Amino acid sequence: MAELVYNEQGRLLFTEEMRKEYTILIPQMLPIHFTLLEKIFNNHGYKVKLLTSTGRKIIDEGLRNVHNDTCYPALLVIGQMMDALKSGEYDLNKTALMITQTGGGCRASNYINLLRKALKNNGMEQIPVVSLNLSNLEKNPGFTLSVTLLYELIIAICYGDLLMWIGNQVRPYENCKGDTDKLIGKWIDRLMGRGFALTAFGQNIREILADFEKLPYTPSEKVKVGIVGEIYIKYAPLGNNCLEEFLRGEDVEAVVPGLLDFILFMCDHHIVDTQIYHVRYKKYIGSGALKLFLKKMQNTMIKAVSETRFRPPAHFEQTKKNVLPFVSPANKMGEGWLLTAEMVELIESGVKNIVCAQPFGCLPNHIVGKGMIRKIRAVHPDANIVAIDYDPGATKVNQENRIKLMLSTAKTKLNK
């Protein structure tokens, strides 16, 4: 067991010795993206393990360790980690946990403290918790988010967005069930083998698109359903009760906006803060530079997709422009204006049917999600939006029945 080292505030640090010996557990959110991220961390000398456990046991474990008034994503993330630690699969004296911190007004920045409290209550205080953040919130001598590592993580998110976006457009129409997932798996392995050089980015995405265009498929007119909401519940199968899988079972094409837009949104609101309040000029410069780089990557992907039979994603700046009649760009808490913008962008791109995933305890999400539906419908009367609540007491059957009512309306319109 590595020597336990604490900082001046009494926080257990993740040390260089731990980096060599410890397995770091990370929670699941986006299956494609996080598979790539796991492999990248491992290539940089960390021993990272992505948790993929699901089921009611995760919720129950979360309820045992987190107050039930806490937002649902925190309950699930902490429940998944505590379930893994209690599984007997890991040496508790050589295991660490990693969790993200945004540093914003969302309570997600405090998940890390709730997790440490859960560890203490279960007699596992020797397990260090590593914060993954860009806000200089916590530092650990054994974990460094180097420029190279950060760059590769960003490129991996771009590839993850592309594979998710195109995969959702192909999967409902494939002639041989499973072809799309096999091709995604093939490209995950291929990208890890090739590395993440910026010079190869354009060529790689063109090859990815060419491979997906070759998959045998039967074109048909299907209902398209957009998925928006709080970031964890929108993406994580554990959080939304496998929503995408359910929609595919209903013969529907799911349309899920990429993670890159959320990262651009995070950069953008730092810029808006400075423009409005004249504060944080260093963060303004750094966020502006990162935003320019991310937009360049996004534009490269959009241009490549536009040259194929697939629908391209929207440009970030256009998405932001579309939301101006509805919400101010200064609205940044939680998903802020981006959630409303994604609904508007989906509708204006022809995806009129939307599931807005609302986790319990996320007030900002309810305001810019459920709270904006009436105004959006006033501008777009043909919008077919349903807000679905996700919490420890909500049953999958009730959630799916509400979605089926929305789909019934959508399929009637499609048939007409």
C-alpha positions as CSV (number, residue, x, y, z in Angstrom):
1,M,0.0,0.0,0.0
2,A,1.3,3.4,-1.0
3,E,2.0,6.0,1.8
4,L,-1.0,8.2,2.4
5,V,-0.1,11.9,1.9
6,Y,-2.5,14.8,2.9
7,N,-2.4,18.5,1.9
8,E,-2.6,21.4,4.4
9,Q,-6.4,21.2,4.3
10,G,-6.4,17.5,5.2
11,R,-7.3,16.2,1.7
12,L,-5.9,12.9,0.7
13,L,-3.6,13.3,-2.3
14,F,-3.1,11.1,-5.3
15,T,0.7,10.7,-5.4
16,E,3.3,9.7,-8.0
17,E,3.6,6.3,-6.2
18,M,-0.1,5.8,-6.5
19,R,0.0,6.5,-10.2
20,K,2.2,3.5,-10.7
21,E,0.2,1.1,-8.6
22,Y,-3.4,2.3,-8.3
23,T,-6.4,1.5,-10.6
24,I,-8.5,4.6,-11.2
25,L,-12.2,4.0,-11.6
26,I,-14.2,6.5,-13.7
27,P,-18.0,6.5,-14.2
28,Q,-19.7,5.9,-17.5
29,M,-21.5,8.7,-19.4
30,L,-21.0,8.5,-23.2
31,P,-20.1,4.9,-24.2
32,I,-18.1,5.7,-27.3
33,H,-16.4,8.8,-26.0
34,F,-15.4,7.4,-22.6
35,T,-14.1,4.2,-24.2
36,L,-11.6,6.3,-26.1
37,L,-10.8,8.5,-23.1
38,E,-10.1,5.4,-21.0
39,K,-7.6,4.1,-23.5
40,I,-5.9,7.5,-23.8
41,F,-5.4,7.8,-20.0
42,N,-3.9,4.3,-20.0
43,N,-1.5,5.2,-22.8
44,H,-0.3,8.1,-20.6
45,G,0.7,5.8,-17.8
46,Y,-2.5,5.7,-15.7
47,K,-4.4,2.5,-14.9
48,V,-7.9,3.7,-15.6
49,K,-11.0,1.4,-15.6
50,L,-14.3,2.5,-17.0
51,L,-17.3,1.4,-15.0
52,T,-20.2,0.0,-17.1
53,S,-22.4,-1.5,-14.4
54,T,-26.1,-0.8,-14.6
55,G,-29.3,-1.8,-12.8
56,R,-31.4,-0.9,-9.8
57,K,-28.6,-1.8,-7.5
58,I,-26.7,1.3,-8.6
59,I,-29.7,3.5,-7.6
60,D,-30.1,1.7,-4.2
61,E,-26.4,2.1,-3.5
62,G,-26.6,5.8,-4.3
63,L,-29.6,6.2,-2.0
64,R,-27.6,4.6,0.8
65,N,-24.8,7.1,0.4
66,V,-26.4,10.3,-0.9
67,H,-29.3,12.3,0.5
68,N,-32.3,11.8,-1.7
69,D,-32.7,15.5,-2.1
70,T,-29.4,15.6,-4.0
71,C,-29.6,15.7,-7.8
72,Y,-30.1,12.4,-9.5
73,P,-26.8,12.4,-11.6
74,A,-24.8,12.7,-8.3
75,L,-26.7,9.8,-6.8
76,L,-26.0,7.6,-9.9
77,V,-22.4,8.5,-10.2
78,I,-21.6,8.0,-6.6
79,G,-23.8,4.9,-6.5
80,Q,-21.9,3.3,-9.4
81,M,-18.6,4.0,-7.8
82,M,-19.5,2.7,-4.3
83,D,-21.1,-0.4,-5.9
84,A,-17.8,-1.1,-7.7
85,L,-15.8,-0.7,-4.5
86,K,-18.1,-3.1,-2.7
87,S,-18.0,-5.7,-5.5
88,G,-14.8,-7.3,-4.2
89,E,-13.3,-6.9,-7.7
90,Y,-10.8,-4.2,-6.6
91,D,-8.1,-3.9,-4.0
92,L,-9.3,-1.0,-1.9
93,N,-5.7,-0.2,-0.9
94,K,-4.7,0.2,-4.5
95,T,-7.8,1.9,-6.0
96,A,-8.6,5.5,-6.7
97,L,-11.6,7.3,-8.1
98,M,-11.8,10.1,-10.7
99,I,-14.7,12.6,-11.1
100,T,-15.1,15.8,-13.1
101,Q,-15.5,19.3,-11.6
102,T,-16.7,22.2,-13.7
103,G,-16.2,24.9,-11.1
104,G,-19.4,26.6,-12.1
105,G,-22.7,27.2,-10.2
106,C,-23.9,23.7,-10.8
107,R,-23.8,21.4,-7.7
108,A,-21.8,19.0,-9.9
109,S,-18.7,20.8,-8.6
110,N,-19.6,19.4,-5.1
111,Y,-20.1,15.8,-6.2
112,I,-16.4,15.2,-5.2
113,N,-17.1,16.2,-1.6
114,L,-20.3,14.0,-1.5
115,L,-18.2,11.1,-2.8
116,R,-15.5,11.6,-0.1
117,K,-18.2,11.7,2.5
118,A,-19.6,8.4,1.2
119,L,-16.1,6.9,1.3
120,K,-15.7,8.0,5.0
121,N,-19.1,6.6,6.0
122,N,-18.1,3.3,4.5
123,G,-14.7,3.1,6.1
124,M,-12.9,3.7,2.8
125,E,-11.1,6.9,3.6
126,Q,-7.8,5.5,2.3
127,I,-9.2,5.8,-1.3
128,P,-8.1,9.0,-3.0
129,V,-10.5,11.0,-5.3
130,V,-8.9,12.7,-8.3
131,S,-10.6,15.8,-9.7
132,L,-10.6,16.2,-13.4
133,N,-11.1,19.9,-14.1
134,L,-9.8,22.9,-16.1
135,S,-10.5,25.4,-13.3
136,N,-7.5,24.7,-11.1
137,L,-9.7,23.5,-8.4
138,E,-7.7,20.7,-6.9
139,K,-4.1,19.5,-7.6
140,N,-2.6,16.1,-7.1
141,P,1.2,15.3,-7.5
142,G,0.3,12.0,-9.2
143,F,-2.1,13.4,-11.8
144,T,-1.3,16.1,-14.3
145,L,-3.5,17.2,-17.1
146,S,-0.6,17.9,-19.5
147,V,-1.1,19.8,-22.8
148,T,-0.5,16.6,-24.7
149,L,-3.0,14.6,-22.7
150,L,-5.6,17.4,-22.9
151,Y,-5.1,17.7,-26.6
152,E,-5.7,14.0,-27.1
153,L,-8.8,14.0,-24.9
154,I,-10.2,16.8,-27.0
155,I,-9.5,15.1,-30.3
156,A,-11.0,11.9,-28.9
157,I,-14.2,13.8,-28.0
158,C,-14.4,15.0,-31.7
159,Y,-14.0,11.4,-32.9
160,G,-16.6,10.3,-30.4
161,D,-19.1,12.9,-31.5
162,L,-18.6,11.9,-35.1
163,L,-19.0,8.1,-34.4
164,M,-22.1,8.8,-32.3
165,W,-23.7,11.2,-34.8
166,I,-23.2,9.0,-37.8
167,G,-23.9,5.8,-35.9
168,N,-27.3,7.1,-35.0
169,Q,-28.1,7.9,-38.6
170,V,-27.0,4.4,-39.8
171,R,-28.1,2.0,-37.1
172,P,-31.9,2.2,-37.7
173,Y,-31.5,1.4,-41.4
174,E,-28.8,-1.2,-41.4
175,N,-29.5,-4.5,-43.2
176,C,-27.6,-6.6,-40.8
177,K,-28.2,-5.8,-37.2
178,G,-25.0,-5.0,-35.3
179,D,-23.0,-3.8,-38.3
180,T,-22.9,-0.2,-37.0
181,D,-21.7,-1.2,-33.6
182,K,-19.0,-3.5,-35.1
183,L,-17.8,-0.7,-37.3
184,I,-17.7,1.8,-34.3
185,G,-15.6,-0.8,-32.4
186,K,-13.3,-1.2,-35.3
187,W,-12.7,2.5,-35.6
188,I,-12.1,2.9,-31.8
189,D,-9.3,0.3,-32.1
190,R,-8.0,1.8,-35.3
191,L,-7.9,5.4,-33.9
192,M,-6.0,4.2,-30.8
193,G,-3.5,2.4,-33.1
194,R,-3.0,5.4,-35.3
195,G,-2.7,8.0,-32.5
196,F,-4.3,11.5,-32.4
197,A,-2.1,13.6,-34.7
198,L,-3.9,16.8,-35.8
199,T,-2.5,16.3,-39.3
200,A,-4.4,13.0,-39.7
201,F,-7.7,14.3,-38.3
202,G,-9.2,15.3,-41.7
203,Q,-8.1,12.0,-43.4
204,N,-9.4,9.9,-40.5
205,I,-12.9,11.4,-40.5
206,R,-13.1,11.0,-44.3
207,E,-12.2,7.4,-43.9
208,I,-14.7,6.9,-41.1
209,L,-17.5,8.4,-43.2
210,A,-16.5,6.3,-46.3
211,D,-16.7,3.2,-44.2
212,F,-20.2,4.0,-42.9
213,E,-21.4,4.9,-46.4
214,K,-20.4,1.4,-47.5
215,L,-22.6,-0.4,-44.9
216,P,-25.6,-2.1,-46.5
217,Y,-28.8,-0.3,-45.6
218,T,-32.4,0.1,-46.6
219,P,-33.5,3.7,-46.9
220,S,-36.9,4.5,-45.4
221,E,-38.8,7.3,-43.7
222,K,-38.6,7.0,-39.9
223,V,-39.6,9.2,-37.1
224,K,-36.6,11.2,-35.8
225,V,-36.5,12.0,-32.1
226,G,-34.0,14.5,-30.6
227,I,-32.6,13.9,-27.1
228,V,-31.7,16.9,-25.0
229,G,-31.4,17.6,-21.3
230,E,-29.0,17.7,-18.4
231,I,-25.6,16.5,-19.7
232,Y,-25.4,13.2,-17.7
233,I,-29.0,12.1,-18.1
234,K,-29.0,13.1,-21.8
235,Y,-26.0,10.8,-22.6
236,A,-25.7,8.1,-19.9
237,P,-27.7,4.9,-20.5
238,L,-27.6,4.4,-16.7
239,G,-29.1,7.8,-16.2
240,N,-31.9,7.7,-18.9
241,N,-32.8,4.0,-18.6
242,C,-31.2,3.2,-22.0
243,L,-33.3,5.8,-23.8
244,E,-31.6,5.5,-27.2
245,E,-32.0,1.7,-27.1
246,F,-35.7,2.1,-26.3
247,L,-36.2,4.5,-29.2
248,R,-34.5,2.1,-31.6
249,G,-36.8,-0.6,-30.4
250,E,-39.7,1.7,-31.3
251,D,-38.3,2.0,-34.9
252,V,-37.2,5.5,-34.4
253,E,-34.0,7.3,-35.3
254,A,-32.4,9.0,-32.3
255,V,-30.7,12.4,-32.8
256,V,-28.3,13.3,-30.1
257,P,-26.3,16.5,-30.1
258,G,-22.5,16.0,-29.5
259,L,-20.4,16.7,-26.5
260,L,-18.3,19.2,-28.3
261,D,-21.1,21.8,-28.3
262,F,-21.2,21.6,-24.5
263,I,-17.4,22.2,-24.2
264,L,-17.8,25.1,-26.6
265,F,-20.6,26.4,-24.4
266,M,-18.3,26.2,-21.4
267,C,-15.6,28.2,-23.2
268,D,-18.2,30.7,-24.5
269,H,-19.7,31.6,-21.2
270,H,-16.3,32.5,-19.8
271,I,-16.0,34.9,-22.8
272,V,-19.5,36.3,-22.2
273,D,-18.7,36.8,-18.5
274,T,-15.8,39.0,-19.4
275,Q,-17.7,40.9,-22.0
276,I,-20.6,41.7,-19.6
277,Y,-18.9,42.0,-16.2
278,H,-15.3,42.9,-17.2
279,V,-13.7,40.2,-15.0
280,R,-11.4,37.1,-15.4
281,Y,-9.4,38.4,-18.4
282,K,-6.9,35.5,-18.2
283,K,-9.7,33.0,-18.5
284,Y,-11.2,35.1,-21.3
285,I,-8.0,34.7,-23.3
286,G,-7.5,31.0,-22.6
287,S,-11.2,30.2,-23.3
288,G,-11.1,32.2,-26.5
289,A,-8.1,30.4,-27.8
290,L,-9.6,27.0,-26.9
291,K,-12.9,28.0,-28.5
292,L,-11.2,28.9,-31.7
293,F,-9.5,25.5,-31.8
294,L,-12.7,23.6,-31.1
295,K,-14.6,25.5,-33.7
296,K,-11.9,24.7,-36.2
297,M,-12.3,21.0,-35.4
298,Q,-16.1,21.2,-35.5
299,N,-16.0,23.0,-38.9
300,T,-13.7,20.3,-40.3
301,M,-16.2,17.6,-39.3
302,I,-19.2,19.5,-40.6
303,K,-17.6,20.1,-44.0
304,A,-16.6,16.4,-44.3
305,V,-20.1,15.2,-43.3
306,S,-21.7,17.7,-45.7
307,E,-20.0,15.9,-48.6
308,T,-21.7,12.6,-47.8
309,R,-25.3,11.4,-47.7
310,F,-25.4,12.1,-43.9
311,R,-26.9,15.1,-42.1
312,P,-24.2,17.3,-40.7
313,P,-24.4,18.7,-37.2
314,A,-25.0,22.4,-36.7
315,H,-22.3,25.0,-36.3
316,F,-22.0,26.2,-32.7
317,E,-22.3,29.9,-33.6
318,Q,-25.5,29.2,-35.6
319,T,-27.0,27.3,-32.7
320,K,-26.2,30.2,-30.4
321,K,-27.7,32.7,-32.8
322,N,-30.9,30.6,-33.0
323,V,-31.5,30.8,-29.3
324,L,-31.3,34.6,-29.0
325,P,-35.1,35.2,-29.2
326,F,-35.6,32.7,-26.3
327,V,-32.7,32.9,-23.8
328,S,-29.8,35.3,-23.2
329,P,-26.3,33.9,-23.8
330,A,-25.6,35.1,-20.2
331,N,-27.7,32.2,-18.9
332,K,-24.9,29.8,-18.0
333,M,-26.0,27.7,-15.0
334,G,-26.2,24.0,-15.7
335,E,-26.7,23.5,-19.4
336,G,-27.7,27.2,-19.6
337,W,-28.9,28.6,-22.9
338,L,-27.4,25.6,-24.7
339,L,-30.3,23.3,-23.7
340,T,-32.9,25.6,-25.1
341,A,-30.7,26.2,-28.2
342,E,-30.5,22.5,-28.9
343,M,-34.2,22.1,-28.9
344,V,-34.6,25.1,-31.2
345,E,-31.8,23.8,-33.5
346,L,-33.3,20.3,-33.7
347,I,-36.8,21.7,-34.7
348,E,-35.4,24.1,-37.3
349,S,-33.3,21.3,-38.8
350,G,-36.5,19.2,-39.2
351,V,-36.4,17.1,-36.0
352,K,-39.7,18.2,-34.5
353,N,-40.0,15.4,-31.9
354,I,-37.9,15.9,-28.8
355,V,-37.4,14.1,-25.4
356,C,-36.2,16.6,-22.8
357,A,-34.5,14.6,-20.0
358,Q,-35.1,16.2,-16.6
359,P,-33.2,14.8,-13.6
360,F,-34.5,15.3,-10.2
361,G,-32.8,18.2,-8.3
362,C,-31.5,20.1,-11.3
363,L,-33.3,23.5,-11.1
364,P,-31.4,25.2,-13.9
365,N,-32.2,22.3,-16.3
366,H,-35.9,22.6,-15.5
367,I,-35.9,26.4,-16.2
368,V,-34.1,26.2,-19.6
369,G,-35.7,22.9,-20.5
370,K,-39.2,22.3,-19.3
371,G,-39.7,26.0,-18.6
372,M,-39.0,27.0,-22.2
373,I,-41.2,24.4,-23.9
374,R,-44.3,26.6,-24.0
375,K,-42.4,29.5,-25.6
376,I,-40.8,27.2,-28.1
377,R,-44.2,25.8,-29.1
378,A,-45.5,29.3,-29.5
379,V,-42.9,30.0,-32.1
380,H,-42.9,26.5,-33.5
381,P,-46.5,25.1,-33.2
382,D,-45.5,21.8,-34.9
383,A,-42.9,21.0,-32.2
384,N,-43.7,17.7,-30.4
385,I,-41.8,17.9,-27.1
386,V,-42.1,15.8,-24.0
387,A,-40.3,16.4,-20.7
388,I,-39.4,13.2,-18.9
389,D,-38.4,13.2,-15.2
390,Y,-35.7,10.9,-14.1
391,D,-35.4,10.2,-10.3
392,P,-34.9,7.3,-7.9
393,G,-38.7,6.8,-7.7
394,A,-39.6,7.1,-11.4
395,T,-40.4,3.8,-13.1
396,K,-39.0,3.0,-16.5
397,V,-42.5,1.8,-17.6
398,N,-44.1,5.3,-16.8
399,Q,-41.3,7.1,-18.6
400,E,-41.6,4.9,-21.7
401,N,-45.3,5.2,-21.8
402,R,-45.1,9.0,-21.9
403,I,-42.6,8.8,-24.7
404,K,-44.8,6.3,-26.6
405,L,-47.6,8.9,-26.4
406,M,-45.3,11.4,-28.0
407,L,-44.2,8.9,-30.6
408,S,-47.8,8.1,-31.4
409,T,-48.4,11.7,-32.4
410,A,-45.1,11.8,-34.4
411,K,-46.0,8.6,-36.3
412,T,-49.5,9.9,-37.1
413,K,-47.9,13.1,-38.6
414,L,-45.4,11.1,-40.5
415,N,-48.1,8.9,-42.0
416,K,-50.1,11.9,-43.1
